Amino acid sequence: MKAVILLGHGSRIPDAGEDMEKVASLLQQKYALDLVKSCYLSRLGPHFPETLANCASQGARKIIVIPYFLNMGIHLRKDIPEMINAEAKAYPDIKIIFGKHIGYDDSLADIIYKRITASAQLPDIRKTDHLNLDRSME
């Protein structure tokens, strides 16, 4: 069985990763993937070690970790590969792949344009309670 782990940054705010979790669910449904989980590098969990253990306990023999990051910063260059490599030592019989991050893709321009269009009629920031904005773009 093959598993996919979406690995996000994490936040102190509960439910901040809800969109990534929706993407994980949609990936599993839309592409009939065996197992898709989401987890976080820091802050609120679940964290990578427990998610990796969960995938292994469910019978995954190949695990692809996709960093849910746009930019190639220190987490992608150092922190995440070191963490994955350290955790992989406990699973010598499972192939664990450090996959490609979201990064650049031509389709991002379409997503950004969709956000521009959806945002055009929003009120000026000075006329909103910016701490309680509904950021959903559905």
N, C-alpha and C positions, 0 to 999 in steps of 0.2 A: 504494500500500500504506500502511496505517495501522499505526503502532507505538505501544505504550504503554511508558513507563518508570516503574517504581516507584522512587522516590528516598527512601532511608532515611538516617538520621543517620550511621551508621558506628560502628565500635568498634575498639579495639585487640585484642580477643579474636577469634582466628580462628573462623569459623563462627557468629559472633554473629547474623548476618543470615540464617541458614538458614531461619527461619520465613517471612521476607519472600520469599525465593527460592522456597519451596514455594507461596506464594500466587501468585507470578508464573506459575509453571508451571501451577497449577490454573486460573488465569484464561484462559491460552492454550488449554488443553484444553477447559474447560467452556463457554467462550463463543466458541470458534473464532476468536479474534483472530489477526490476521496475525502479529504479532510482539510479544512481551512480554519486557522485560528488567528487571533490577533493578540498582541501583547505589547508591553512597553519597556523601554530602556530604563526609565526611572520614574519616580513619584508613585502614583497609584498603580496597582497591578491590574491584571496578572503580569508578571515579569517573565522575561525570556526563559530562565532556568525551569520554572514550573510549567511553562507552556511546552517546552521541549520535552520534558518528562511526560507530560500528558500525551503528546503525539506518539512518543515511544511506547507508552503503555497501551495505546490503542492499536499498536501493530505497525506503525509507520516504519518502512525500511529505507525510505529516501525522504529527506526533509529539505525543502527549499525555503530559505529565509529571505523575504523581500523587504528591504528597508523602506518604510513609508516616509521617505525624505525627498525633498526636491533638490537640495544643494549638497555638494560634495565637501562637507566640512569635517571637523575633527572626529565627530561621532562615526562617520562613514570611513574615514581614513585610518582611524586608530581604535577607538573605543569598541565599536561593534565587532570588527574582525577579531580583536583580542578576546572579547567575551564569548563569541561563538566558538572560537578555537578552544578556549579553556573548558567550556561546557561539553564540547564534542568528545573530549577525552573519556567521558563517562559512558559513551555509546559507540564503542569501536565497530560494532556490526551494522551501524546505520550510516548511510551516506548523507552527510549534512553539507549543503551548498549555501554559500554566502552569495545570494543573487544580486541582481542589478537593482539599484534604487530607482525611484520614479524619475528623477532627473528631467532631462529635456526630452520632449516628444512633440512633433508637429501638432498633435491633437490638443496640446495644452493651450494653444492660441484660441481654439474653438471654445474651450471651457472658459478661458478668461473673457472672451467676447460675450459669452452667455452671461457671465457675472456682471459685466459692464452694462449690458442691456437690462438685467434684472435690478441693477442698482441705480439706474438713471433717475428714477422717480422717488427715490428715498429722500427723506428730509435732511436738511443741513445738520451736521453733527451737533451744533449748538442748540438745536431744537429737539434733541432726543436725550433720553436717559442712557448715555453710552455704556453704563455698567449693566444694563438690563436689555440690551438689544437682542432681538430675535435674529440670529445670524443664519437661520435655515434659508436655503435658496431653492426650495422645492416649488 
